[in-house]
Amino acid sequence: MRSAIAAPCQAHRMRDVEIRGEMIRLGQLLKLSGIADTGGEARELLLADRVTVNGEPEARRGRQLHRGDVIAVGEQTVRIAG
């Protein structure tokens, strides 16, 4: 049996997001990255358990994020550049 390794499609590529300070809160990052259009939409994503930070489920909108953290929502993945 052969195992196939699929190349990542465009939707699965990680994007880097630049921040100004040392940290950013998760709700702010979801808006800055374009994953959520509004704070309300960010809250809904978090309440629906659709967000992971560094591979772990996260529901706190105020979670502090730092450079190198990886945030995933569905097929969208962003990394805080640094």
LUMLOKOL-341255 format. One record per residue: residue in three letters; x, y negated, z of N, C-alpha, C in turn. Coordinates in steps of 0.1 Angstrom, whole numbers, plus 5000, padded with zeros to 4 digits. Layout:
<atoms>
atom code->ALA	n.xx->X	n.yy->Y	n.zz->Z	ca.xx->X	ca.yy->Y	ca.zz->Z	c.xx->X	c.yy->Y	c.zz->Z $
...
</atoms>
This chain:
<atoms>
atom code->MET	n.xx->5008	n.yy->5012	n.zz->5000	ca.xx->5000	ca.yy->5000	ca.zz->5000	c.xx->5009	c.yy->4988	c.zz->5000 $
atom code->ARG	n.xx->5006	n.yy->4979	n.zz->4991	ca.xx->5014	ca.yy->4966	ca.zz->4990	c.xx->5007	c.yy->4955	c.zz->4998 $
atom code->SER	n.xx->5015	n.yy->4947	n.zz->5005	ca.xx->5010	ca.yy->4936	ca.zz->5012	c.xx->5013	c.yy->4924	c.zz->5003 $
atom code->ALA	n.xx->5003	n.yy->4915	n.zz->5002	ca.xx->5004	ca.yy->4903	ca.zz->4994	c.xx->5006	c.yy->4891	c.zz->5004 $
atom code->ILE	n.xx->5015	n.yy->4883	n.zz->5000	ca.xx->5017	ca.yy->4871	ca.zz->5007	c.xx->5012	c.yy->4859	c.zz->4999 $
atom code->ALA	n.xx->5001	n.yy->4853	n.zz->5004	ca.xx->4995	ca.yy->4842	ca.zz->4996	c.xx->5003	c.yy->4829	c.zz->4999 $
atom code->ALA	n.xx->5005	n.yy->4822	n.zz->4989	ca.xx->5011	ca.yy->4808	ca.zz->4991	c.xx->5000	c.yy->4799	c.zz->4997 $
atom code->PRO	n.xx->5004	n.yy->4791	n.zz->5006	ca.xx->4994	ca.yy->4782	ca.zz->5012	c.xx->4988	c.yy->4772	c.zz->5002 $
atom code->CYS	n.xx->4975	n.yy->4771	n.zz->5002	ca.xx->4968	ca.yy->4762	ca.zz->4993	c.xx->4970	c.yy->4748	c.zz->4998 $
atom code->GLN	n.xx->4966	n.yy->4738	n.zz->4990	ca.xx->4968	ca.yy->4724	ca.zz->4994	c.xx->4961	c.yy->4721	c.zz->5007 $
atom code->ALA	n.xx->4949	n.yy->4727	n.zz->5009	ca.xx->4941	ca.yy->4724	ca.zz->5021	c.xx->4948	c.yy->4728	c.zz->5034 $
atom code->HIS	n.xx->4957	n.yy->4738	n.zz->5033	ca.xx->4964	ca.yy->4743	ca.zz->5045	c.xx->4977	c.yy->4737	c.zz->5048 $
atom code->ARG	n.xx->4981	n.yy->4727	n.zz->5040	ca.xx->4994	ca.yy->4721	ca.zz->5042	c.xx->4994	c.yy->4712	c.zz->5054 $
atom code->MET	n.xx->5005	n.yy->4711	n.zz->5061	ca.xx->5006	ca.yy->4703	ca.zz->5072	c.xx->5010	c.yy->4689	c.zz->5068 $
atom code->ARG	n.xx->5003	n.yy->4679	n.zz->5073	ca.xx->5006	ca.yy->4665	ca.zz->5070	c.xx->5013	c.yy->4659	c.zz->5082 $
atom code->ASP	n.xx->5022	n.yy->4650	n.zz->5080	ca.xx->5028	ca.yy->4643	ca.zz->5091	c.xx->5021	c.yy->4630	c.zz->5093 $
atom code->VAL	n.xx->5018	n.yy->4626	n.zz->5106	ca.xx->5012	ca.yy->4613	ca.zz->5109	c.xx->5021	c.yy->4605	c.zz->5118 $
atom code->GLU	n.xx->5024	n.yy->4593	n.zz->5114	ca.xx->5033	ca.yy->4585	ca.zz->5121	c.xx->5025	c.yy->4577	c.zz->5132 $
atom code->ILE	n.xx->5031	n.yy->4576	n.zz->5144	ca.xx->5025	ca.yy->4568	ca.zz->5155	c.xx->5035	c.yy->4557	c.zz->5159 $
atom code->ARG	n.xx->5030	n.yy->4547	n.zz->5165	ca.xx->5038	ca.yy->4535	ca.zz->5168	c.xx->5045	c.yy->4537	c.zz->5182 $
atom code->GLY	n.xx->5038	n.yy->4541	n.zz->5192	ca.xx->5044	ca.yy->4543	ca.zz->5205	c.xx->5049	c.yy->4557	c.zz->5208 $
atom code->GLU	n.xx->5051	n.yy->4560	n.zz->5220	ca.xx->5056	ca.yy->4573	ca.zz->5224	c.xx->5045	c.yy->4584	c.zz->5224 $
atom code->MET	n.xx->5033	n.yy->4579	n.zz->5226	ca.xx->5022	ca.yy->4589	ca.zz->5226	c.xx->5009	c.yy->4583	c.zz->5220 $
atom code->ILE	n.xx->5000	n.yy->4592	n.zz->5217	ca.xx->4986	ca.yy->4588	ca.zz->5212	c.xx->4976	c.yy->4598	c.zz->5218 $
atom code->ARG	n.xx->4964	n.yy->4593	n.zz->5220	ca.xx->4954	ca.yy->4602	ca.zz->5226	c.xx->4947	c.yy->4609	c.zz->5214 $
atom code->LEU	n.xx->4943	n.yy->4621	n.zz->5217	ca.xx->4937	ca.yy->4630	ca.zz->5207	c.xx->4926	c.yy->4624	c.zz->5199 $
atom code->GLY	n.xx->4917	n.yy->4617	n.zz->5205	ca.xx->4906	ca.yy->4611	ca.zz->5198	c.xx->4911	c.yy->4601	c.zz->5188 $
atom code->GLN	n.xx->4921	n.yy->4593	n.zz->5192	ca.xx->4926	ca.yy->4583	ca.zz->5184	c.xx->4933	c.yy->4589	c.zz->5172 $
atom code->LEU	n.xx->4940	n.yy->4600	n.zz->5174	ca.xx->4948	ca.yy->4607	ca.zz->5163	c.xx->4938	c.yy->4613	c.zz->5153 $
atom code->LEU	n.xx->4927	n.yy->4618	n.zz->5158	ca.xx->4917	ca.yy->4624	ca.zz->5149	c.xx->4912	c.yy->4613	c.zz->5139 $
atom code->LYS	n.xx->4910	n.yy->4601	n.zz->5144	ca.xx->4906	ca.yy->4590	ca.zz->5135	c.xx->4917	c.yy->4585	c.zz->5127 $
atom code->LEU	n.xx->4929	n.yy->4583	n.zz->5132	ca.xx->4940	ca.yy->4578	ca.zz->5125	c.xx->4944	c.yy->4587	c.zz->5113 $
atom code->SER	n.xx->4943	n.yy->4600	n.zz->5115	ca.xx->4947	ca.yy->4610	ca.zz->5105	c.xx->4936	c.yy->4612	c.zz->5094 $
atom code->GLY	n.xx->4924	n.yy->4606	n.zz->5097	ca.xx->4913	ca.yy->4608	ca.zz->5088	c.xx->4905	c.yy->4621	c.zz->5089 $
atom code->ILE	n.xx->4908	n.yy->4629	n.zz->5100	ca.xx->4900	ca.yy->4641	ca.zz->5102	c.xx->4886	c.yy->4637	c.zz->5107 $
atom code->ALA	n.xx->4885	n.yy->4626	n.zz->5115	ca.xx->4872	ca.yy->4621	ca.zz->5119	c.xx->4871	c.yy->4607	c.zz->5115 $
atom code->ASP	n.xx->4860	n.yy->4603	n.zz->5111	ca.xx->4857	ca.yy->4589	ca.zz->5106	c.xx->4855	c.yy->4580	c.zz->5118 $
atom code->THR	n.xx->4848	n.yy->4585	n.zz->5129	ca.xx->4844	ca.yy->4577	ca.zz->5140	c.xx->4848	c.yy->4584	c.zz->5153 $
atom code->GLY	n.xx->4847	n.yy->4577	n.zz->5164	ca.xx->4849	ca.yy->4583	ca.zz->5177	c.xx->4839	c.yy->4593	c.zz->5180 $
atom code->GLY	n.xx->4826	n.yy->4591	n.zz->5176	ca.xx->4816	ca.yy->4600	ca.zz->5178	c.xx->4818	c.yy->4613	c.zz->5170 $
atom code->GLU	n.xx->4823	n.yy->4612	n.zz->5158	ca.xx->4826	ca.yy->4624	ca.zz->5151	c.xx->4838	c.yy->4632	c.zz->5157 $
atom code->ALA	n.xx->4848	n.yy->4625	n.zz->5162	ca.xx->4859	ca.yy->4631	ca.zz->5169	c.xx->4853	c.yy->4639	c.zz->5182 $
atom code->ARG	n.xx->4845	n.yy->4633	n.zz->5189	ca.xx->4839	ca.yy->4639	ca.zz->5201	c.xx->4831	c.yy->4652	c.zz->5197 $
atom code->GLU	n.xx->4823	n.yy->4651	n.zz->5186	ca.xx->4816	ca.yy->4663	ca.zz->5181	c.xx->4825	c.yy->4674	c.zz->5178 $
atom code->LEU	n.xx->4836	n.yy->4671	n.zz->5171	ca.xx->4846	ca.yy->4682	ca.zz->5168	c.xx->4852	c.yy->4688	c.zz->5180 $
atom code->LEU	n.xx->4855	n.yy->4680	n.zz->5190	ca.xx->4860	ca.yy->4685	ca.zz->5203	c.xx->4850	c.yy->4693	c.zz->5211 $
atom code->LEU	n.xx->4838	n.yy->4689	n.zz->5211	ca.xx->4827	ca.yy->4696	ca.zz->5218	c.xx->4824	c.yy->4709	c.zz->5211 $
atom code->ALA	n.xx->4826	n.yy->4710	n.zz->5198	ca.xx->4823	ca.yy->4722	ca.zz->5191	c.xx->4835	c.yy->4732	c.zz->5191 $
atom code->ASP	n.xx->4845	n.yy->4729	n.zz->5199	ca.xx->4857	ca.yy->4738	ca.zz->5201	c.xx->4863	c.yy->4741	c.zz->5187 $
atom code->ARG	n.xx->4865	n.yy->4730	n.zz->5179	ca.xx->4871	ca.yy->4732	ca.zz->5166	c.xx->4885	c.yy->4727	c.zz->5165 $
atom code->VAL	n.xx->4890	n.yy->4721	n.zz->5176	ca.xx->4903	ca.yy->4715	ca.zz->5176	c.xx->4913	c.yy->4723	c.zz->5184 $
atom code->THR	n.xx->4925	n.yy->4725	n.zz->5179	ca.xx->4936	ca.yy->4731	ca.zz->5186	c.xx->4948	c.yy->4721	c.zz->5186 $
atom code->VAL	n.xx->4955	n.yy->4722	n.zz->5197	ca.xx->4968	ca.yy->4714	ca.zz->5199	c.xx->4979	c.yy->4725	c.zz->5202 $
atom code->ASN	n.xx->4988	n.yy->4725	n.zz->5193	ca.xx->4999	ca.yy->4735	ca.zz->5194	c.xx->4994	c.yy->4749	c.zz->5196 $
atom code->GLY	n.xx->4983	n.yy->4752	n.zz->5188	ca.xx->4978	ca.yy->4765	ca.zz->5188	c.xx->4968	c.yy->4769	c.zz->5199 $
atom code->GLU	n.xx->4966	n.yy->4759	n.zz->5208	ca.xx->4957	ca.yy->4762	ca.zz->5220	c.xx->4944	c.yy->4753	c.zz->5218 $
atom code->PRO	n.xx->4932	n.yy->4759	n.zz->5221	ca.xx->4920	ca.yy->4751	ca.zz->5220	c.xx->4921	c.yy->4739	c.zz->5229 $
atom code->GLU	n.xx->4915	n.yy->4728	n.zz->5224	ca.xx->4915	ca.yy->4715	ca.zz->5232	c.xx->4902	c.yy->4708	c.zz->5230 $
atom code->ALA	n.xx->4896	n.yy->4704	n.zz->5242	ca.xx->4884	ca.yy->4697	ca.zz->5241	c.xx->4884	c.yy->4683	c.zz->5247 $
atom code->ARG	n.xx->4896	n.yy->4679	n.zz->5252	ca.xx->4897	ca.yy->4666	ca.zz->5259	c.xx->4901	c.yy->4655	c.zz->5249 $
atom code->ARG	n.xx->4892	n.yy->4646	n.zz->5247	ca.xx->4895	ca.yy->4635	ca.zz->5238	c.xx->4907	c.yy->4626	c.zz->5242 $
atom code->GLY	n.xx->4909	n.yy->4625	n.zz->5255	ca.xx->4920	ca.yy->4617	ca.zz->5260	c.xx->4933	c.yy->4624	c.zz->5262 $
atom code->ARG	n.xx->4934	n.yy->4637	n.zz->5257	ca.xx->4946	ca.yy->4644	ca.zz->5258	c.xx->4958	c.yy->4636	c.zz->5252 $
atom code->GLN	n.xx->4969	n.yy->4635	n.zz->5259	ca.xx->4980	ca.yy->4628	ca.zz->5254	c.xx->4988	c.yy->4637	c.zz->5244 $
atom code->LEU	n.xx->4991	n.yy->4631	n.zz->5233	ca.xx->4999	ca.yy->4638	ca.zz->5223	c.xx->5012	c.yy->4631	c.zz->5221 $
atom code->HIS	n.xx->5023	n.yy->4638	n.zz->5217	ca.xx->5036	ca.yy->4633	ca.zz->5215	c.xx->5042	c.yy->4638	c.zz->5202 $
atom code->ARG	n.xx->5053	n.yy->4632	n.zz->5198	ca.xx->5059	ca.yy->4636	ca.zz->5186	c.xx->5062	c.yy->4651	c.zz->5186 $
atom code->GLY	n.xx->5059	n.yy->4657	n.zz->5175	ca.xx->5061	ca.yy->4672	ca.zz->5173	c.xx->5049	c.yy->4680	c.zz->5176 $
atom code->ASP	n.xx->5039	n.yy->4674	n.zz->5183	ca.xx->5026	ca.yy->4682	ca.zz->5185	c.xx->5019	c.yy->4684	c.zz->5172 $
atom code->VAL	n.xx->5013	n.yy->4696	n.zz->5171	ca.xx->5006	ca.yy->4700	ca.zz->5159	c.xx->4991	c.yy->4702	c.zz->5162 $
atom code->ILE	n.xx->4982	n.yy->4694	n.zz->5155	ca.xx->4968	ca.yy->4694	ca.zz->5157	c.xx->4961	c.yy->4701	c.zz->5145 $
atom code->ALA	n.xx->4952	n.yy->4710	n.zz->5147	ca.xx->4945	ca.yy->4716	ca.zz->5136	c.xx->4930	c.yy->4716	c.zz->5139 $
atom code->VAL	n.xx->4923	n.yy->4713	n.zz->5128	ca.xx->4908	ca.yy->4713	ca.zz->5128	c.xx->4904	c.yy->4719	c.zz->5115 $
atom code->GLY	n.xx->4899	n.yy->4731	n.zz->5117	ca.xx->4895	ca.yy->4739	ca.zz->5105	c.xx->4907	c.yy->4741	c.zz->5096 $
atom code->GLU	n.xx->4907	n.yy->4737	n.zz->5083	ca.xx->4918	ca.yy->4739	ca.zz->5074	c.xx->4927	c.yy->4727	c.zz->5074 $
atom code->GLN	n.xx->4925	n.yy->4717	n.zz->5082	ca.xx->4933	ca.yy->4705	ca.zz->5082	c.xx->4943	c.yy->4706	c.zz->5094 $
atom code->THR	n.xx->4956	n.yy->4704	n.zz->5091	ca.xx->4966	ca.yy->4705	ca.zz->5101	c.xx->4975	c.yy->4692	c.zz->5100 $
atom code->VAL	n.xx->4977	n.yy->4686	n.zz->5111	ca.xx->4986	ca.yy->4674	ca.zz->5111	c.xx->4996	c.yy->4676	c.zz->5122 $
atom code->ARG	n.xx->5008	n.yy->4670	n.zz->5120	ca.xx->5019	ca.yy->4670	ca.zz->5130	c.xx->5023	c.yy->4655	c.zz->5133 $
atom code->ILE	n.xx->5025	n.yy->4652	n.zz->5145	ca.xx->5029	ca.yy->4639	ca.zz->5149	c.xx->5044	c.yy->4637	c.zz->5146 $
atom code->ALA	n.xx->5047	n.yy->4629	n.zz->5136	ca.xx->5060	ca.yy->4627	ca.zz->5131	c.xx->5069	c.yy->4620	c.zz->5142 $
atom code->GLY	n.xx->5081	n.yy->4623	n.zz->5141	ca.xx->5091	ca.yy->4617	ca.zz->5150	c.xx->5104	c.yy->4620	c.zz->5147 $
</atoms>
